[in-house]
Amino acid sequence: MSFSSLLLLASTALAYKCTDFIVPITVTAPTIIPPFPAFKSHYDAIGLLSALTARNASNAPAPPPTITNLTATFDISLRYCEPDRRRHVSVKGVQVLSHGLGFDKSYWDFGGQGSEYNYISSAIAAGFATLSYDRLGNGGSSVVDPYTVQQGPVQLAILTSITKRLRDGNLHSKVARPAGGKVFHVGHSYGSLLTHGLLATAPKLSDGAVLTGYNLQVLGIEQFETSTTFHLARENQPGRFGGRSTGSLTWADELANQYNFLAWPYFDPVVLAKAEAGKWPFSLGELITYAAVPNNASAYAGSVLLISGDADRIYCAGDCTGTLESAAKTFVGAKRVQTYLQPRTGHGLNLHFNAMAGYRVVQNFLGSV
C-alpha cells in the first residue's frame, strides 16, 4: 500500500456513528406474472437458462406479459451513519446507497470501520451522512415471492418511498432531515439500475447521483447468467437459505464469484472468500423485469457520475472501453455528466485493492455538486 493510500485510510478511519432500524414501507407498483411455472427442481432452472441463452433466443417471439398492480407493505432494514458529533463536522447531505445483486447493504461498509474497502468511511470523511438499506429479499428486509414480488419496479418503488420520507424528515426518529435539503444517490449494479429509474421517474428527488458498475448495454449479462448455472439458493447454502423458494438463485462457489465480480490479480483472495460467505440470493423476478425499470431520465437536471471498473464482466464483458458514453448521453437535461473508468478493477468495485481511489473520485464529484 502506498503512502498516499495510508494517509487516505487514516482519514477514512475517523469514527462515525450508525443506527440500524427497520421501517415498514408501503408501495404500489406494477408486477409481471412470469410466463412459465415456478421451478420444481434445479433441472427446471437449468432448462430455462438453456432456453434464455440459446443461439436464437433473442429472435423467438415472446408471449405478451401479464401485468398486475401490487400494493403491499414490506419491512425494510436500513442503516443511517453520520460523523461523530464531537468532531463538529458540517454535514453536506445524505447519500442513499443501493446495493446490487448478490449482496446486502454490508457491501457499503465491507470490513467495518477503518477498512480500506469501507465506502461509508470515505463518505463520512468527506462530510456526508449515509443511508444504506437492504433491498427487498436481502439482509434484514422482508423475504417475498422471488417470482412475482421481488421485481425491479417494486424495488424502485421502495427506493422512491425511502427517499421521499428521508426528504420529508419522517423516515425514522433517529434520522435527521438532510442538511441543506440535499439528498444524493449512489448505486452499484442493479442498485444503479434502480437509481437510474429514480432519476427517470422522480427526477426532483435527487440532487446528484453516482451509478457504479453500470451502463445501458449490459454486454456480459448472458455470461453472468450462464456462469451462475441458476443454482437454487436453498440447495447451495441450505443453512442460510433452506426455506427459500426455488425462484431465489445464486452462483455455485467463489470461483464463479471471482469470474463475475473481481479482476485477478487486483484483489485479495481473503476478500473474495468473505464476499462468497456473505452472498445473498438474487431473484428470477429481478432478472425478468430488468427492462421494466424506466431509464429515460431526460428530465433529470442534477449531476450524474457513471463509474465502472475497466474490466467489468457483467456490464462490459470484461472491457468497458467506450461503454459509459452511451449511458451518459441519455441524461440530456443534466447539469453535468461525468464518466470514469477505474483501472485494474472488475464489477465489484468496492472489493479491489484500489477501491479507495474510486471512492475519492466519487466523494470529490458529490462534494462539487
Phi, psi and chi 1 to 4 in degrees:
 res  aa     phi    psi   chi1   chi2   chi3   chi4
   1 MET       -  133.2 -176.2 -178.7  -64.3      -
   2 SER   -72.2  164.8   67.5      -      -      -
   3 PHE   -63.3  -40.0  179.3   68.5      -      -
   4 SER   -63.8  -35.1   60.2      -      -      -
   5 SER   -67.5  -38.4  -65.6      -      -      -
   6 LEU   -63.6  -39.5  -73.6  171.3      -      -
   7 LEU   -64.2  -42.1  -72.4  177.3      -      -
   8 LEU   -65.3  -41.2  178.7   59.6      -      -
   9 LEU   -60.8  -40.8  178.7   57.8      -      -
  10 ALA   -63.4  -39.1      -      -      -      -
  11 SER   -70.0  -34.2   69.3      -      -      -
  12 THR   -82.6   -6.0   58.5      -      -      -
  13 ALA   -86.1    0.8      -      -      -      -
  14 LEU   -58.7  143.7  -64.4  172.0      -      -
  15 ALA   -66.8  147.0      -      -      -      -
  16 TYR  -145.4  163.1   58.4   88.6      -      -
  17 LYS  -114.8  134.5  178.8 -177.5  178.4 -178.0
  18 CYS  -121.9  147.1  -65.2      -      -      -
  19 THR  -123.0  124.8  -59.2      -      -      -
  20 ASP   -99.9  136.5  -65.2  -43.9      -      -
  21 PHE  -157.9  163.5   54.3   95.5      -      -
  22 ILE  -119.3  132.2  -67.3  177.1      -      -
  23 VAL  -123.4  131.3  171.0      -      -      -
  24 PRO   -73.5  126.8   24.1  -30.9      -      -
  25 ILE  -119.0  121.1  -60.0  -71.3      -      -
  26 THR  -101.6  128.7  -59.5      -      -      -
  27 VAL  -136.7  158.7  -60.7      -      -      -
  28 THR  -124.9  128.0  -63.2      -      -      -
  29 ALA  -153.5  152.5      -      -      -      -
  30 PRO   -73.9  143.4   27.4  -34.6      -      -
  31 THR  -131.0  155.6   59.3      -      -      -
  32 ILE  -109.0  130.8  -65.8  175.5      -      -
  33 ILE   -82.0  118.2  -54.3  -59.6      -      -
  34 PRO   -57.1  139.9  -25.1   35.5      -      -
  35 PRO   -82.5   31.1   31.2  -35.0      -      -
  36 PHE  -153.2  155.7   47.0   81.3      -      -
  37 PRO   -74.1  159.8   27.1  -34.6      -      -
  38 ALA   -60.0  146.2      -      -      -      -
  39 PHE   -64.2  136.8  -57.1  145.5      -      -
  40 LYS   -91.4  -24.1  -66.0 -179.2  179.6  178.3
  41 SER  -156.9  176.4   70.4      -      -      -
  42 HIS   -67.4  -20.0   52.3 -110.3      -      -
  43 TYR   -66.1  -39.0  -59.3  109.8      -      -
  44 ASP   -63.4  -40.5  -69.0  -30.8      -      -
  45 ALA   -61.6  -46.0      -      -      -      -
  46 ILE   -67.0  -34.5  -67.2  -62.6      -      -
  47 GLY   -60.5  -43.9      -      -      -      -
  48 LEU   -67.4  -42.1  176.9   64.1      -      -
  49 LEU   -59.4  -42.0  177.5   60.4      -      -
  50 SER   -61.2  -41.3  -62.5      -      -      -
  51 ALA   -67.4  -40.1      -      -      -      -
  52 LEU   -67.1  -31.0  -69.5  174.3      -      -
  53 THR  -106.3   11.9   55.5      -      -      -
  54 ALA   -67.0  155.3      -      -      -      -
  55 ARG   -56.6  -37.8  178.6  169.9   60.9   89.8
  56 ASN  -104.0   18.1   59.8   -8.9      -      -
  57 ALA   -61.2  -40.5      -      -      -      -
  58 SER   -70.1  -17.4   60.5      -      -      -
  59 ASN   -93.0  -11.8  -61.5  -36.6      -      -
  60 ALA   -72.6  137.3      -      -      -      -
  61 PRO   -65.9  130.2   23.4  -32.6      -      -
  62 ALA   -93.1  138.2      -      -      -      -
  63 PRO   -65.7  145.9   23.9  -32.7      -      -
  64 PRO   -61.4  135.9   21.8  -32.2      -      -
  65 PRO   -71.2  147.5   27.3  -35.1      -      -
  66 THR   -96.0  115.5  -60.1      -      -      -
  67 ILE  -110.7  135.9  -59.1  175.7      -      -
  68 THR  -136.1  158.7 -176.2      -      -      -
  69 ASN   -96.4  133.7  -83.5  -30.4      -      -
  70 LEU  -111.8  131.1  168.8   75.7      -      -
  71 THR  -121.2  121.0  -61.6      -      -      -
  72 ALA  -156.5  161.6      -      -      -      -
  73 THR  -114.1  131.0  -60.1      -      -      -
  74 PHE  -124.4  148.4  -52.0  108.6      -      -
  75 ASP   -87.9  121.1  -72.9  -24.1      -      -
  76 ILE  -114.8  126.6  -57.8  -60.8      -      -
  77 SER   -88.8  127.3  175.2      -      -      -
  78 LEU  -129.0  159.3  -58.0  100.6      -      -
  79 ARG  -135.5  120.9  168.9  170.0  -70.6 -179.1
  80 TYR  -107.2  125.2  176.2   73.8      -      -
  81 CYS  -123.4  141.4  -60.4      -      -      -
  82 GLU  -144.6  159.4   61.6 -178.2    4.4      -
  83 PRO   -60.4  149.3  -22.1   32.6      -      -
  84 ASP   -56.2  122.0 -170.9  -32.4      -      -
  85 ARG   -60.7  -21.4  -65.1 -175.5 -176.5  -84.9
  86 ARG   -68.7  -15.4  -68.0  172.4  -63.5 -178.7
  87 ARG   -82.5  -12.5  -68.7  173.7   53.5 -156.4
  88 HIS    55.5   44.9  -56.1  -68.6      -      -
  89 VAL   -87.4  135.5  174.3      -      -      -
  90 SER   -82.0  115.8  177.3      -      -      -
  91 VAL   -79.4  130.3  177.0      -      -      -
  92 LYS   -81.2  -17.8  -59.4  174.2 -177.9  176.9
  93 GLY   153.0 -176.1      -      -      -      -
  94 VAL  -114.0  131.2  179.8      -      -      -
  95 GLN   -95.8  121.6  -63.3 -176.0   20.8      -
  96 VAL   -92.2  120.8  179.6      -      -      -
  97 LEU  -108.8  121.1  -48.2  177.3      -      -
  98 SER  -115.2  117.5  -59.2      -      -      -
  99 HIS   -81.9  169.9   64.8   82.5      -      -
 100 GLY  -100.4 -168.3      -      -      -      -
 101 LEU   -67.6  142.5  -59.7 -176.5      -      -
 102 GLY    87.4   -2.2      -      -      -      -
 103 PHE  -128.4  171.3  -64.8   91.9      -      -
 104 ASP  -121.9 -165.6   64.7   -3.2      -      -
 105 LYS   -66.4  -13.1   63.0  178.0  177.3  -69.3
 106 SER   -66.3  -11.6   65.6      -      -      -
 107 TYR   -55.6  -32.1  174.8   79.2      -      -
 108 TRP   -85.2  -17.2  -60.4  108.0      -      -
 109 ASP  -129.0   42.0   58.2    1.8      -      -
 110 PHE   -55.4  124.6 -164.2   91.0      -      -
 111 GLY    90.2   -9.8      -      -      -      -
 112 GLY    84.3 -178.8      -      -      -      -
 113 GLN   -61.3  135.9  -69.3 -158.2   32.8      -
 114 GLY    90.2  -10.0      -      -      -      -
 115 SER   -74.8  143.3  167.3      -      -      -
 116 GLU   -70.7   -9.9   62.2 -171.3  -71.5      -
 117 TYR   -98.5   -0.2  -56.7  103.1      -      -
 118 ASN   -83.5  106.2 -172.0  -34.0      -      -
 119 TYR   -67.5  -40.1  175.2   86.2      -      -
 120 ILE   -59.3  -38.9  -70.1  177.2      -      -
 121 SER   -57.8  -41.5  -74.8      -      -      -
 122 SER   -68.2  -38.0   76.1      -      -      -
 123 ALA   -66.4  -41.7      -      -      -      -
 124 ILE   -62.4  -45.2  -64.5  -66.9      -      -
 125 ALA   -63.2  -27.1      -      -      -      -
 126 ALA   -86.1   -1.1      -      -      -      -
 127 GLY    97.2   17.3      -      -      -      -
 128 PHE  -107.2  153.5  -64.1   94.2      -      -
 129 ALA   -93.2  160.7      -      -      -      -
 130 THR  -131.3  149.7   64.1      -      -      -
 131 LEU  -130.9  102.0 -178.8   68.6      -      -
 132 SER  -102.5  155.5   54.2      -      -      -
 133 TYR  -149.5  155.8   69.3  102.5      -      -
 134 ASP   -86.5  118.6  -69.7  -33.2      -      -
 135 ARG   -62.4  157.1  -68.4 -168.3  -60.5   99.3
 136 LEU   -49.6  128.9 -167.3   62.8      -      -
 137 GLY    91.3   -0.8      -      -      -      -
 138 ASN  -124.6  154.5  -63.0  -84.6      -      -
 139 GLY    54.5 -129.1      -      -      -      -
 140 GLY   -92.5    6.3      -      -      -      -
 141 SER   -84.5  168.4  -67.8      -      -      -
 142 SER   -57.3  139.5  -66.6      -      -      -
 143 VAL   -92.9  125.0  176.4      -      -      -
 144 VAL  -130.6  178.3  -62.9      -      -      -
 145 ASP   -63.2  118.4 -171.0  -47.7      -      -
 146 PRO   -77.2   -9.5   29.1  -34.8      -      -
 147 TYR   -87.3  -48.6  -68.7  100.5      -      -
 148 THR  -111.9  -11.7   60.9      -      -      -
 149 VAL  -119.4  -45.8  178.4      -      -      -
 150 GLN   -77.0   76.2 -169.3  177.1  -22.2      -
 151 GLN  -127.1  163.6  -63.4 -171.9   -4.9      -
 152 GLY   -56.5  -51.1      -      -      -      -
 153 PRO   -61.6  -32.0  -27.7   37.7      -      -
 154 VAL   -69.3  -44.0  178.5      -      -      -
 155 GLN   -61.3  -38.6  -58.3  -86.1   23.3      -
 156 LEU   -64.6  -42.3  171.7   57.1      -      -
 157 ALA   -62.4  -35.2      -      -      -      -
 158 ILE   -67.1  -46.4  -68.6  170.9      -      -
 159 LEU   -59.9  -41.2  172.3   58.9      -      -
 160 THR   -63.3  -44.7  -57.0      -      -      -
 161 SER   -64.2  -43.2  178.9      -      -      -
 162 ILE   -58.5  -44.7  -71.6  172.4      -      -
 163 THR   -65.4  -44.0  -55.4      -      -      -
 164 LYS   -60.6  -44.4  -73.0  179.7  177.2  177.4
 165 ARG   -68.8  -34.6  -69.0  177.5   59.2  172.4
 166 LEU   -62.5  -47.5  173.3   64.3      -      -
 167 ARG   -63.1  -36.8  -80.8 -167.2  170.4  -83.6
 168 ASP   -78.8  -10.8  -68.0  -18.9      -      -
 169 GLY    79.0   19.4      -      -      -      -
 170 ASN  -123.9   28.4   62.6    6.4      -      -
 171 LEU   -73.9  -47.3  179.7   63.5      -      -
 172 HIS  -163.0  151.1 -170.0  -90.3      -      -
 173 SER   -62.8  -25.6   60.5      -      -      -
 174 LYS   -98.1    7.3  -65.5 -174.7  177.7 -179.3
 175 VAL  -109.4  117.8  176.6      -      -      -
 176 ALA   -74.8  151.3      -      -      -      -
 177 ARG   -60.3  137.1 -175.7 -173.6  -65.4  -89.4
 178 PRO   -54.0  135.7  -24.6   33.8      -      -
 179 ALA   -59.2  127.6      -      -      -      -
 180 GLY    65.9    9.9      -      -      -      -
 181 GLY    75.6    8.4      -      -      -      -
 182 LYS   -89.3  129.4  -74.3 -164.2  171.0 -176.3
 183 VAL  -127.8  128.6  173.5      -      -      -
 184 PHE  -115.8  157.8  -52.8   97.9      -      -
 185 HIS  -127.4  133.8  -69.9   82.4      -      -
 186 VAL  -129.0  125.7 -178.1      -      -      -
 187 GLY  -123.8  160.8      -      -      -      -
 188 HIS  -128.8  125.5  173.8 -113.7      -      -
 189 SER    57.4 -116.8 -167.9      -      -      -
 190 TYR   -60.5  -31.0 -154.0   94.0      -      -
 191 GLY   -66.8  -29.9      -      -      -      -
 192 SER   -71.9  -38.3  -71.1      -      -      -
 193 LEU   -56.0  -45.9  170.3   74.8      -      -
 194 LEU   -67.3  -38.9  -60.1  177.5      -      -
 195 THR   -63.1  -42.7  -61.2      -      -      -
 196 HIS   -59.6  -41.6 -166.2  170.8      -      -
 197 GLY   -61.5  -38.3      -      -      -      -
 198 LEU   -63.2  -44.0  176.4   80.9      -      -
 199 LEU   -63.3  -30.4  -56.9 -176.6      -      -
 200 ALA   -78.2  -37.4      -      -      -      -
 201 THR  -101.3  -22.2   57.8      -      -      -
 202 ALA  -142.8   64.3      -      -      -      -
 203 PRO   -62.1  -21.6   21.7  -33.6      -      -
 204 LYS   -84.5   -3.6  -66.0 -176.2  178.7 -179.6
 205 LEU   -83.1  -13.7  -72.1 -177.2      -      -
 206 SER  -124.3  130.5 -174.4      -      -      -
 207 ASP   -86.3  -16.9  -65.6  -69.1      -      -
 208 GLY  -174.3  146.0      -      -      -      -
 209 ALA  -136.6  146.2      -      -      -      -
 210 VAL  -125.3  121.0  179.0      -      -      -
 211 LEU  -107.4  108.1  -49.9  178.4      -      -
 212 THR  -104.2  147.6   76.5      -      -      -
 213 GLY    57.4   50.5      -      -      -      -
 214 TYR  -159.4  142.3  176.2   76.3      -      -
 215 ASN  -156.0 -176.6   61.8   46.2      -      -
 216 LEU   -90.4   -7.7  -66.4 -178.9      -      -
 217 GLN   -90.4  -30.6  -60.0  179.4   54.5      -
 218 VAL    46.0   54.4 -154.9      -      -      -
 219 LEU   -66.0  -25.0  -62.9  173.2      -      -
 220 GLY  -107.0   17.6      -      -      -      -
 221 ILE   -64.0  -37.2 -173.9   60.8      -      -
 222 GLU   -67.6  -36.5 -172.8  171.6  -57.1      -
 223 GLN   -64.1  -40.7  -64.2  176.8   22.1      -
 224 PHE   -61.5  -51.1  168.8   71.8      -      -
 225 GLU   -60.1  -44.1  -67.9  174.6  -15.6      -
 226 THR   -65.7  -41.0  -57.3      -      -      -
 227 SER   -67.9  -25.4   70.0      -      -      -
 228 THR   -77.3  -21.3   69.9      -      -      -
 229 THR    44.5   29.9   55.3      -      -      -
 230 PHE    43.7   50.8  -83.1    9.9      -      -
 231 HIS   -61.7  133.4  -89.2 -117.0      -      -
 232 LEU   -72.0  125.9  -55.8 -172.1      -      -
 233 ALA   -60.1  -33.8      -      -      -      -
 234 ARG   -70.2  -21.2   68.5 -175.2 -168.2 -178.0
 235 GLU   -93.0  -33.0  -65.6  180.0   -2.6      -
 236 ASN   -71.3  -42.4 -176.6  -95.9      -      -
 237 GLN  -135.3   74.2  -70.7 -161.5    0.8      -
 238 PRO   -62.0  -28.0   21.2  -33.1      -      -
 239 GLY   -66.1  -34.8      -      -      -      -
 240 ARG   -96.6  -36.9  -63.1  177.2   65.0 -156.3
 241 PHE  -124.8   22.4  -51.8  122.2      -      -
 242 GLY   -59.4  -26.0      -      -      -      -
 243 GLY   -91.9    2.7      -      -      -      -
 244 ARG   -77.3  155.8  -66.4  -72.8 -176.1  112.3
 245 SER   -68.5  162.7  159.5      -      -      -
 246 THR   -69.3  -11.1   55.2      -      -      -
 247 GLY   -83.3   -2.5      -      -      -      -
 248 SER   -91.8  117.0  -67.9      -      -      -
 249 LEU  -118.8  162.9  -53.1  172.7      -      -
 250 THR  -156.0 -172.8 -172.2      -      -      -
 251 TRP  -104.8  172.4   48.9   83.1      -      -
 252 ALA   -71.0  -51.2      -      -      -      -
 253 ASP  -159.9 -172.9   51.8   31.3      -      -
 254 GLU   -70.1  -21.8   70.0  173.0   37.1      -
 255 LEU   -69.5  -39.8  -63.3 -178.7      -      -
 256 ALA   -66.6  -35.7      -      -      -      -
 257 ASN   -61.0  -48.5 -165.9  -33.6      -      -
 258 GLN   -58.6  -46.2  174.4 -172.3  -24.3      -
 259 TYR   -55.6  -42.1  176.0   78.8      -      -
 260 ASN   -85.3  -34.4  -74.7  -56.9      -      -
 261 PHE  -113.6  -20.0  -69.0   94.7      -      -
 262 LEU  -129.2  151.1  -61.3  170.6      -      -
 263 ALA  -113.5  114.2      -      -      -      -
 264 TRP   -80.3  139.7 -178.6 -104.4      -      -
 265 PRO  -102.6   38.9   36.0  -33.0      -      -
 266 TYR  -100.0   30.0  -52.8  115.7      -      -
 267 PHE  -149.2  163.5   66.7   88.7      -      -
 268 ASP   -92.5  124.4 -173.7  -20.9      -      -
 269 PRO   -54.9  -26.5  -27.7   36.3      -      -
 270 VAL   -64.5  -38.0  173.1      -      -      -
 271 VAL   -66.2  -42.3  169.2      -      -      -
 272 LEU   -59.4  -46.0  169.9   59.5      -      -
 273 ALA   -61.3  -40.3      -      -      -      -
 274 LYS   -66.8  -41.6 -178.8  177.4  175.4   62.5
 275 ALA   -64.6  -39.6      -      -      -      -
 276 GLU   -66.9  -42.3  175.4   64.6   16.8      -
 277 ALA   -64.3  -28.2      -      -      -      -
 278 GLY  -105.0   15.3      -      -      -      -
 279 LYS   -66.5  156.9   68.8 -178.7  178.2 -178.4
 280 TRP  -124.4  150.1  -74.2   86.7      -      -
 281 PRO   -67.2  153.0  -14.8   28.5      -      -
 282 PHE  -106.6  162.2   57.1   91.0      -      -
 283 SER  -106.2  150.1   76.9      -      -      -
 284 LEU   -62.6  -33.8 -171.8   62.7      -      -
 285 GLY   -61.2  -34.8      -      -      -      -
 286 GLU   -67.7  -36.4  -71.3  170.4  -44.3      -
 287 LEU   -69.2  -44.8  -67.5 -177.4      -      -
 288 ILE   -77.6  -11.5   66.7  173.0      -      -
 289 THR  -111.3   15.3   58.3      -      -      -
 290 TYR   -54.3  -47.1 -172.3   96.1      -      -
 291 ALA   -76.4   -7.4      -      -      -      -
 292 ALA   -83.5   -6.4      -      -      -      -
 293 VAL   -86.0  119.1  177.0      -      -      -
 294 PRO   -59.9  145.4  -22.5   33.6      -      -
 295 ASN  -135.3   12.9   60.7   19.2      -      -
 296 ASN   -85.4   92.5 -179.1    0.0      -      -
 297 ALA  -104.0   35.2      -      -      -      -
 298 SER   -65.0  -21.4   57.8      -      -      -
 299 ALA   -86.8   -6.2      -      -      -      -
 300 TYR   -75.6  126.8 -179.5   65.3      -      -
 301 ALA  -108.9    4.6      -      -      -      -
 302 GLY   -85.5 -157.1      -      -      -      -
 303 SER  -110.8  143.0  -61.4      -      -      -
 304 VAL  -132.7  134.1 -177.5      -      -      -
 305 LEU  -118.4  126.3  168.4   65.5      -      -
 306 LEU  -107.0  123.4  -64.9  102.9      -      -
 307 ILE  -134.8  129.5  172.8  172.9      -      -
 308 SER  -138.1  156.4  -75.8      -      -      -
 309 GLY   -69.4  144.0      -      -      -      -
 310 ASP   -65.6  -21.8   60.2  -11.4      -      -
 311 ALA  -112.3   29.4      -      -      -      -
 312 ASP   -57.3  124.6 -171.4  -55.9      -      -
 313 ARG   -82.3  -45.0  170.4   64.3   53.7 -174.0
 314 ILE   -71.5  -43.6  -64.9  176.7      -      -
 315 TYR   -95.3  -19.1  -83.8   84.8      -      -
 316 CYS  -127.1    3.6  -52.0      -      -      -
 317 ALA    55.8   31.5      -      -      -      -
 318 GLY    98.0   -6.5      -      -      -      -
 319 ASP  -146.1  107.6 -178.6    3.4      -      -
 320 CYS   -92.3    5.9  -79.0      -      -      -
 321 THR   -55.4  121.5  -55.5      -      -      -
 322 GLY    79.3    5.1      -      -      -      -
 323 THR   -90.3  -22.6   61.7      -      -      -
 324 LEU   -80.1  -23.4  -61.5 -176.5      -      -
 325 GLU   -64.2  -37.7  -72.2   71.7   15.2      -
 326 SER   -64.4  -39.2   61.0      -      -      -
 327 ALA   -68.7  -38.1      -      -      -      -
 328 ALA   -61.7  -34.0      -      -      -      -
 329 LYS   -68.7  -16.9  -69.4  176.8 -178.5  177.8
 330 THR   -75.3  -18.4   66.4      -      -      -
 331 PHE   -91.8   64.3  -63.5   99.5      -      -
 332 VAL   -69.3  -24.1  -65.6      -      -      -
 333 GLY   -99.0    3.1      -      -      -      -
 334 ALA   -70.8  147.2      -      -      -      -
 335 LYS   -64.3  -40.8  176.8 -178.5  178.1 -179.1
 336 ARG  -153.5  137.2  177.1  166.9   59.9  123.9
 337 VAL  -129.0  128.4 -178.4      -      -      -
 338 GLN  -131.4  145.2 -178.0  175.8  -35.4      -
 339 THR  -123.4  151.7   63.1      -      -      -
 340 TYR  -153.4  129.9  175.1   72.3      -      -
 341 LEU  -100.4  121.0  -81.3 -173.9      -      -
 342 GLN   -82.9  119.6  173.3   80.4  -10.1      -
 343 PRO   -71.3  153.2   26.5  -34.5      -      -
 344 ARG    55.2   45.8  -58.1 -179.6  -61.0  -80.0
 345 THR  -143.9  139.1  -58.8      -      -      -
 346 GLY   -96.0 -154.9      -      -      -      -
 347 HIS   -68.2  -38.4 -176.6   62.1      -      -
 348 GLY   -85.3   80.4      -      -      -      -
 349 LEU   -55.6  -38.5  -74.2   83.6      -      -
 350 ASN   -72.0   -7.6  -65.6   16.8      -      -
 351 LEU  -108.2   11.2  -52.8 -178.1      -      -
 352 HIS  -103.5  163.5  -71.3   78.7      -      -
 353 PHE   -55.3  -37.6  -72.5  133.9      -      -
 354 ASN   -99.9   29.4   60.3  -11.6      -      -
 355 ALA   -55.4  -40.4      -      -      -      -
 356 MET   -62.3  -32.2  -71.8 -171.0  -65.7      -
 357 ALA   -64.2  -39.3      -      -      -      -
 358 GLY   -67.5  -39.6      -      -      -      -
 359 TYR   -59.7  -38.8  -62.3  164.9      -      -
 360 ARG   -63.5  -39.3 -174.7  162.6   49.9 -120.5
 361 VAL   -61.9  -44.5  171.6      -      -      -
 362 VAL   -64.4  -48.9  173.4      -      -      -
 363 GLN   -66.1  -37.8  -54.1  -47.5  -24.1      -
 364 ASN   -64.5  -39.0  -72.8  -17.1      -      -
 365 PHE   -65.0  -51.9  176.4   82.5      -      -
 366 LEU   -66.6  -31.9  -68.6  179.0      -      -
 367 GLY   -66.4  -19.0      -      -      -      -
 368 SER   -97.1   -2.0   66.8      -      -      -
 369 VAL   -78.0      -  172.0      -      -      -
